[in-house]
Amino acid sequence: MEAQHPFMEQALALARGSTGHSEPNPRVGCVIVAADGRRVLGQGHTQPAGQPHAEIMALRDAAACGHSVAGATVYVTLEPCSHHGRTGPCCDALVTAGVGTLVAALPDPNPLVGGQGFARLRAAGVEVVVGPGAAASRELNIGFFSRMLRRTPWLRMKVAASLDGKTALDNGASQWITSEAARSDGHGWRARAGAILTGIGTLREDNPRLDVRHVATSRQPDAVVVDSRLETPLDARVFMSGRRLFIYSAVQDAARQAALEARGAQVVHLPGPGGKVDLAAMLRDLAGREVNELHVEAGHKLNGSLIRAALVDELLIYLAPKLVGEGRGMAHFGPLTDLSQAVAFEFLSSDRVGPDLRLLARIPGRDRF
């Protein structure tokens, strides 16, 4: 358990407020405190991509309140950037403002930063302390760390199931096993993702939008469809203006591809074994497209393929207090010949959501990168 630090806790709370808005940038919060350690002079969190980072928002807040930040202590949940990306270097802005001390939760894993922000601040005479709030900040930005260090998104598989583990009846009917409260909660998890993925089977049976509707959001995640034979209907609801749609295929069909691209999709040809999409290559490709967290809402076949390929990092499961009997399971893979071959997870949390139970489980050690 990390030692409590009130101003870093405040910065972390601000960082959580940027969830669903800052992608693909990390979720960062910043609090500027007077040199006497008693007064908050300014605060802010990262804005949508291309807009100011947390440090700039906090500096602007202090200026709007008429506060000088000379000699102040800055609490920030990630190392200030040192490179020119969509915005200028935050470390330079802090130096220009004349702050005295920087307390950062942890270094930025982006190789374009990677300690250079700290180095430039120290070179300018700013005291730099690193460590408070590190675990919480890393967990909040686990997708960003995954993309920077593993070169793949953090893959979270969402499943809505009955108490006996069925996600649909044998005839494919699945709406709705869980409650409206669980569906709304699930949209909160959609909102924090960089992209939402499904397979062609689910697209045909449910015709999902793969969007965020039940919670407020300033952006819609990208949509991703695994469609080995390019069978996505041109009138599918997944086509939506103002967001990216990627369709990954294992075949090449120039006419079909042109029709899908005319509807706004980007078709990516990534053939793998057995005439299927190379799922591992797809994750690497999505990382290259700046997807931090990949939220999967697919059927039992694609879920099984992702688990079989060891690509799933985390499970988000909603269990309804009802029994279905025969039906489709959460993930189709195997058969196993021994229980020691089972894919093991560890529970992170369990919470009631309306009448349902929400479970969050993770592959042990998967977050050590």
N, C-alpha and C positions, 0 to 999 in steps of 0.2 A: 504493500500500500504506500503510495506516494504521500509525502508530507503535505499538509494543506497549506496553500499560500493564497490568501484572499484575492489579491490582484491578478494572479495567474488564473485562478478559478473564474474570475470575472472575464478574463480574456478568452478562456475556453468556452464560456457560455456565449460570448459574442461569436466565436468561431462556429459554434453549432448553428447559430442563426444564419450562416451563409450556406448551409446545406441545401442543395437543390438549386442554388443560384450561381455559385462560383465556378462550377465545372467548366473546363477541365482543370482550372487552377485549384490548388489545395484550399481547404477551409481554414481560414486564419482569423484570429481575433487579436486586437491590440488595445492596451490600456496605457495611457501616459499619466504618470503620477508625479506630483511636485517633489522637489528635492527633500522636503521635510517628511515625505512618506505619508502625508495625511489627506491630501486632496487629489481627486481625479481631475486632470486638466482636459483630457480628451479621450475619446474611445471610438472604435469602429471595427468593421469586419470587411473581408474581401467582397468586392462587388462582382457582377457578372464579367465574364472574360472580355478584356479590352478596356475595362473601367478600373478605377483605382483599387490598389491593394489595401489591406487592413491598416498598415502604418500611415499611408497617405490620408485615409479617412480619419484616423485619430488626430493627425496633425491639423487637418482642416477643421475638425471639431473643436480643437483647442483654440485655433485662430478665430473661429466664429464666436467663441465665448470670451475672446479678448485676453487669452492667457499666453504668456511667454513660456516656452518649454525649455529654455536654457537651463542646463544642469539637471533636467528631469530624468526620471527613471522610466524606461519603456518596457512594458511586459508584453511579449508577443509569443504566439504559440508555435511559430516556425521561424527559422532564420530569415532575416530580410533579404530579398533578392538583390543580386549584384549585376544583373545583366539587362540589356535592352531587349525586351520581348514585345508584347503588346503595349507595355507601359515601361517607364524608366526605372532605374534601380532605386529601391526603397532605402538601401543602406546610405546612399548619397544624400537622399532627402533628410534622413535623420542626422547625418553629420552637419549638413547645412543649417538645420534647425538648432544645433548646439546642445543636443541631449548629453547627459553625463554618463548614464549607465543603461545597458541593454540586458534584460533578463529574458532569455529565449528558452522555450521548451526543448527544442532539438534542432539539429542541423537539417538543412534542406537536402533531400536525396537527389534532387535534380543536379546532374553533373555540370550544368551551366552555372550552378551556384556552389554547392558542395564545399562550404567553409569560406568561400571568398567574401561573402557578406560580412561574416565575423571578422575576417582579416582586415578588411577595409575600415571597419568601425574601430578596431583596436589601433590600427595605424594612425587614425585620426584622434586618438586619445580617449576614445569611449571605452569604459570598462564593460566587459562582456562576461555574463554569467550564463551557463547553459545547464539545463537539467530539470528544473521544476515543471511539472505537468507533462513530462515526456511521454509517459505511457498513454495518457488520455488523448494527447494530440496525435500520436501515431495511430491509435485506434480510430479516431475520427477521420483520419486521412489514409486509411489502410489501402484504399484503391489507388491513391496517388503514389504511395510508397511501392505498391505492387507494380504499377506501370513503370516507375523509374528504375526499380531494382531488378524485377523479374522480366520486364518487357512484355507483361501480359496484364489484362485487367484482373481485378478481384472478382471471382465468379460466385455469385450468391444465387442459389436455386430456391425459388419459392414454390411451395406445394400447399394446396388446400385439400384436405382429406377428411374422411370419416374416422371415427375412433378405431375402426379396424383397418385403416390404412388404404382405403379406396378413394381414388380421385375422380372416378366416373363409373357409371354403370357399364355393363358390357356393350350396350348400344351406343355408348359415347356420351350420354347425357351427363352433364356435370354442373349445370347452373340451376340452383346454387347449393352446394354442399355446406359451405360455411355462411355465416351471417353477414348482413350489411356492414356491421361494425368491423368485422375482419376484413372485408373488401376495402373499406375506407382506410384501415390501417395499412393494408398492403399497398395502397396508392402512395402512402407516405414513403414506403421503401422504394417504390418506383421512382418517386421524385428525386431521391438522392443518387440515383444511378445515372451513369453516362449514356447507357443504352439498355433497351429491353429486348430480349431475344425470345423467339418462339420457333417452332418448326412448321413445315408445310401441313402436317396432319392437323395440328391445332388451328392453323389458319383456315383450313377447309371446314372443319367441324364447328368452330366457334366464331370465326370471322372477327377476331379481336381487333381493337384499335391500337393496343399497345401504347396508350398514352396515360397522362395523369389528369384525372377529373375530380376526384373526391377531396383533394387538398389543394391549397393555393400554391402556385409555382410560377416563377418568372420565365421558365424555359420548359420545353418538352424534350425528354430524352430521345436520342436516336432510336430508330426501330431496326431490328435485325431479324431476318428470316433465313433459316437453314432450309434450302429448297434445292435438293440435289439435281432434279430434272427440270428446273425452271417451269414449275406448274402454278406459280402464284397467279390467282385470278386478277385480271386487270381492274375489276370492280371491287377488290378487297378493301375493307375499311382501314387497312394499315397505311394506305396512301394518304398522306396529310401534308399540306403545304406548310412551309416554315420549319421543317425539320428534315434531317437526313434519314433515308431508308436504304439499308444495305441488304441485298439479297445474295447469299453465298450459294454457288452452284458447283456441281461436279461435271456438268456437260456444257458444251458450247453450242448455242443455237442463235445465230445472228439475228434472225427475224424476231424470235421471242425476246431476246435481249433488247433489241431496239424498241419493241413495244413497251416493255417494262420501264426502260429508261425514259421513254416519252411521257410516262406517268410520273416521273420524278425519282425513280429508284436508281441506285448505283449497283450494278451487277458485278460481282467479284467471282472469278473462276478459280476455285481451289480444290482440284480433284484429289481424292484420297483413295485408300484401298476399298475394294468392293463397290466402286461406283458411287461412293458417298463423299460428302464434303470433308476435307481434312480439318477437323475441329481444332486441333492444336495450332495449325497455321492460321485459322480464322481468328483465334484469340490474339496471336501476334500481330495480325493485320489490324485488328480493332485497337490494340495498344498504339500502333502507329497513327491511328486516327484520333488519338487523345481520349480514348474511353478509359476511365479509371475504374468504375464499378460496372459490371455486367450483371443485370438482373434477368434471370431466366424464368419464364413462365411457359413451360412446354409440356408435352405429353410424356407418357411413360417410356416410349421408345427413345426419343431424343434425350430425355433425362438419363436413361440407362446408358446411352452411348457416351454421354459426358462423364458419367461416373466411371464407366469402364475405362475411359481414357485418362482417368485420374486428373480431370480438369476442374472438378468442383471443389471450391474452398469452404463453402459455408452453406448450410441449409436453413431456410426460413419456412417453418411448417406451421400451418393453422389446422388444428384438429377440432372438428365439430363433435359434439357429444351425441353421436348417432351411429348406428350400425347399418351397413349397406349390404353385407353379405358378398355374393359374387360380384365382381367388377374389376376395373382396371387399377393396378397398383401405382405406387409413387414412381417407380423406376424399374424398367425391365432390363435385367442383365443376368449373367450366369448361364446355366445353373452352377452353383458352388458344390464342391464335393466334401467340404469340411467347414465347420463354423469359424475356424481360424482364418478363413479366406474372406470373411465378412469385412466390408468397408467400415472402419471404425470412426466415429465422431465423438466429440465431447460437448456436453451441454454448456452453453454460455448463459442462457436465461430461459425462464418460463414465466409467462404472464397471461392473465385472463384478458381477453378482448371481447367484450360483450359476453355471449354464452360460450364462446370458443376459447381454446388454449393456443397461445403462440409460443412456439419453441424455436430457439436459435441455437444451432449446433455447428461446430467447426471441426475440420480435420485437425487432429492434434499436431502442433508444430508447424502448421501450414503458414502461419503468420511470421515465421522467423526467416526473414529475408533482408 
